[in-house]
Amino acid sequence: MFENVKMPEGMNPEVLEHLMAPKNYGKLDDANGIGVAVDEKTGEYVIFYINTDGDIIKDVRYATNGCQDTVVVGSMFSEMVKNQNIDYGKKAISKMELKLGGLTPKQRICTDMVLEAFVASLINREHLLRGEKEEVHIIKMKESCEVESE
């Protein structure tokens, strides 16, 4: 898509693609697992929707009011787990962390919000399968992406 675009120094073409055309963004109406990770200090959040058929993650969507880093990670991660089984999805969490390496502290927290929202969607799915009534599972982030002023 961006073959003829001169990449900014240090910019990964995959990251640029997800930045310019995020994939899987929006609400998934037939989700059977919905998870939210929220930074209470800033009010930023990520909602992760999954639709599974047995053990297969058939479809995913995510939404956020976060920064562009959060959108890029959400796009990349949702593509990694789409059409994969749940065990692969759980392993993809550490694969994503390795793939991104060298993140700033703020980027790390943005990444963690996406991954925690995915984990929350899996927890919500399990609760629903056990017959518990839970509209969404929420995980409150331990660290805030708010950068302290120096």
N, C-alpha and C positions, 0 to 999 in steps of 0.2 A: 504494500500500500504506500509506503514511504521510500520506495527505491531511489528516487531522484532527489531526495531531501538530504542536504548535508547535515549530518548529525552534530549537535553541539558536543564539545569536548566532554568525554566521559558518559555520554548518554547512550544507553542501551537501546537498540532499535525496537525490541519487544516492549520496553517501558514506554517509549514514545508512541507506539501503536495503541497501547492501552490508555495512555493519557489523552490522545486525540480522538479515539473512538472506543470508549469504555464498553465492555461487553457485560451482558446480564444485569444491567442496572434497572431497577424498578421493582414493583411489587409482583409477587407470584400469588395469584388468587387461589390456586388449588394446593397451597403448601400444606404439608403434614408435619412440618417442623419449623418453628419460627423462633429465632433467638436474637437478643439485643445485647450489645455491649455498650455501656454508657460511661462517659467521663463526667461525673457529677460536678466537678469543678468548672468545666468549660461548657457543659451542656451538649457536647458533641456525642454522637452515637452512630452505631452501625446496626442495621437490621439485616439479618441473613435469613432467607427463606429457602427451604428445601422441599422437594417433592420426591419421595422415594417409592419404589415398587419393590417390595421385599427389601433386599440389602443394597439395591442399586439406587444411586442418587440420579434420578431421571432428569430433574431440572433444578436450577438454582437461580436465585436473584438476590440482589443486595441493594440497600439504599443507605445513604448517609447524609448527614449535614456537615461532614468533616471536610478536610482539605483535599487538595488534588492527590497527595500521597495516599490518602485513604481510598480514594476512587481508583487509583491505579492498582493498588494491592487488592482491592475487592474484585476488580476486573480480572486480574491475573489469577488469583486464587480460585474464583468461581469457575474459571475455565479449566483449572487443574482438576477440580473434583466433579465436574459435570460428567454424567454418564459413567462414573466410576462406582465401585462398591464403597460402603461405609468405612471398612478397614483401610482402604486406600486413602479415603478422605482424611482419616485420623493421621495417617503417616505423612500425608501431604503438608500437614502443619509444619513439621520439622524440615521437609523439603523446601517449603517456601522460605523459611527462615534462612536456610543455607543459600538458596538461590539469590536472595536479596543482599546478604552480607554487607558489612561496612556501612550500616545505616547510622544516621545521627540519632541521638536520644529521642527527639520528637518523631522522626520517621519510625523508629522502633515501636513507639507507643501506638502510632497510627496502624502499623502492621498488626500489633497485638490486638487492637480493637476489632479488626476484621476477623482474625483467627478465633478470638474469644466469642464473637457473635456466631461463628460457625459452630463452635463447641456448644453454645447455648441452644442452637437449633437442633442439634443432636439430642441434647438433654430433653428439650421440649417434645421431640418425637418419641423418645422412650417413655416419658410421662404419659403422653396420649395413648401409646400402645398398652400401657398398664391400666388404662381407663381413668386416669386422673384428669380432672378438668383444669387445664392451664392454657390460656390463650396464647401466651408467649413466655419464654424463659428469659430472665434478665440477669446479666452478670455486670456488677459494678466494677469498673477498673480500679486497680490499686494505685496506679500511677496516672498522673494527669499529663496531657500533651501540652498544657500551658507552659510556655517557656518563661522561666523567671527572668526578669529584667536585671541587667548587670549594672 
